[in-house]
Amino acid sequence: MLDTARWYVFQSHVGKEFLAQKQLSRLKQRFETFVPFEIKEKKRLGVVIGHEKRAIFRSYGFIRFDIDKDWWRPICSTYGVKRLFSTTPECPIPLPHDTIETLIKSFETVALAAPEIIPATPVVEQAIIAVPEVIAEHAPAVVLEGVFAGNVGICEYSDTEKTELLMQILGGDVKITFKTRDVAAKT
């Protein structure tokens, strides 16, 4: 039997991406959902106190269903969900084929290769600190590590700690912040 289910974008209430994902995946609804995330260090007074999971596309997630076969209308009234992207309430807009599958595969590759998250770094008696290269504004840059490895964006801001790139994702420009050591100027 041919699988005609497609991926759609849902908007969640601010900071409720994972709550919406949990509600949509529950026993009654059972939708396949995907919320890309990254693990960020939580710091207090410059000291790492832990790690937290943050959505990469804040307030957005992806949901897969067949518009003709699945009972999809309750999605918009699910706790945590604000709306489905659509031209009208009767016509949600599907994402291009293989867009989310490619994104999921890249996350699986990174998750399999990623080392275990280790709490704060132990004190080292002598350390050589390499200062990452700061990228010029409006210059093209390539991502070296993580889910977006190999993708190119335009530098909006860069210092020795972080670099903000403007990247084309899902047909729109999205500003994403990376650690400067994970980005290099494109030659």
C-alpha positions in Angstrom: 0.0 0.0 0.0 1.3 3.4 -1.0 2.2 5.7 1.9 0.7 9.2 1.1 1.5 10.8 4.4 3.4 14.1 4.2 5.2 16.4 6.6 3.7 19.7 7.8 4.9 22.5 10.0 3.1 23.3 13.3 3.7 26.4 15.4 3.7 25.9 19.1 3.2 28.4 21.9 6.5 30.0 23.0 8.8 27.5 24.6 6.2 24.7 24.3 7.7 22.8 21.3 8.4 19.6 23.3 5.1 19.7 25.2 3.3 20.0 21.8 5.4 17.1 20.4 4.5 14.9 23.5 0.8 15.7 23.2 0.7 15.0 19.5 2.5 11.7 19.9 0.3 10.4 22.7 -1.9 7.4 22.6 -5.0 9.1 21.2 -3.4 11.0 18.4 -0.3 9.0 17.5 1.1 11.4 15.0 4.8 11.1 14.0 6.4 14.3 15.1 9.9 15.8 14.9 11.3 18.8 16.8 15.0 19.3 16.0 17.0 20.2 19.1 20.5 20.9 20.4 22.0 20.5 23.8 23.2 23.9 25.3 25.3 24.5 28.3 23.5 26.3 31.2 25.8 28.8 32.8 25.5 30.8 36.0 28.2 33.4 36.6 30.3 31.9 33.8 30.3 28.4 35.4 28.6 25.5 33.6 25.9 24.2 35.9 24.3 21.7 33.5 22.8 21.2 30.1 19.4 21.8 28.5 17.6 20.7 25.4 16.6 23.6 23.1 14.6 23.5 19.9 16.6 24.7 16.9 13.5 26.2 15.3 12.0 28.0 18.3 8.2 27.6 18.5 8.1 25.3 15.5 8.0 21.5 14.9 7.1 19.1 12.2 4.2 16.6 12.1 3.5 13.8 9.5 0.0 12.8 8.5 -2.1 11.9 5.5 -4.5 14.8 4.9 -7.1 12.5 3.2 -7.0 9.5 5.7 -6.0 10.9 9.1 -8.2 12.8 11.5 -5.9 15.8 11.5 -8.2 18.7 12.5 -7.7 18.2 16.3 -4.0 19.1 15.9 -4.7 22.8 16.1 -6.6 22.3 19.4 -3.9 20.2 21.0 -2.3 21.6 24.1 0.9 23.5 23.2 0.0 23.8 19.5 -0.8 27.3 18.2 -1.6 26.4 14.5 -0.7 24.4 11.4 0.9 26.4 8.5 -1.9 26.7 6.0 -3.4 28.9 3.3 -6.9 28.3 4.8 -8.0 26.2 7.8 -9.0 23.4 5.4 -5.7 23.3 3.5 -2.4 22.8 5.5 0.7 23.3 3.3 2.9 20.1 3.0 6.6 20.5 3.0 8.6 19.4 -0.1 9.2 15.6 -0.4 12.3 14.3 1.5 13.0 17.7 3.3 12.3 16.4 6.8 13.6 12.9 6.1 17.0 14.4 5.1 17.0 16.5 8.3 16.1 13.5 10.5 18.9 11.5 8.9 21.4 14.2 9.5 20.3 14.3 13.2 20.6 10.5 13.5 24.2 10.7 12.1 25.2 13.4 14.5 23.5 11.6 17.5 25.3 8.3 16.7 28.6 10.1 16.4 28.2 12.6 19.3 30.1 11.8 22.4 28.3 11.5 25.8 27.6 14.9 27.3 30.2 15.4 30.1 29.6 17.9 32.9 32.0 20.8 33.6 35.6 20.3 32.3 38.2 19.4 34.9 40.9 21.9 35.8 44.0 21.5 33.6 47.4 22.7 34.9 48.6 24.1 31.6 46.4 24.6 28.6 47.0 26.0 25.1 44.0 28.0 24.1 43.4 28.2 20.4 41.4 31.3 19.5 38.8 30.6 16.8 39.0 32.6 13.6 36.5 35.5 13.6 34.6 35.7 10.3 34.0 38.9 8.5 30.4 40.2 8.3 28.5 39.3 5.2 31.2 36.8 4.2 30.1 33.2 3.3 30.9 30.6 5.9 30.6 26.9 6.1 29.4 24.9 9.2 32.0 22.3 10.2 30.3 20.4 13.0 26.8 19.4 14.1 23.6 18.9 12.3 24.2 21.6 9.8 27.7 20.4 8.9 28.6 21.2 5.3 25.9 23.9 4.9 26.8 27.4 3.9 25.4 30.6 5.3 26.2 34.3 5.3 27.9 35.7 8.5 25.8 38.2 10.3 28.0 38.5 13.4 31.1 36.8 14.7 33.4 37.0 17.8 35.7 34.5 19.4 32.7 32.7 21.2 29.8 32.7 18.8 29.0 33.2 15.1 25.5 34.0 13.7 24.9 32.8 10.2 21.9 33.6 7.9 21.0 30.3 6.3 18.4 29.2 3.7 16.2 26.6 5.4 12.8 25.4 4.3 12.6 28.2 1.7 13.3 31.0 4.1 16.2 32.8 5.8 16.9 31.7 9.3 19.5 33.2 11.6 21.3 30.4 13.6 24.0 30.8 16.2 27.0 28.5 16.3 30.1 28.3 18.4 32.8 30.1 16.3 35.1 27.0 16.5 32.4 25.1 14.5 32.3 27.5 11.6 35.0 28.5 9.0 35.1 31.2 6.3 34.3 29.7 2.9 37.2 29.9 0.5 
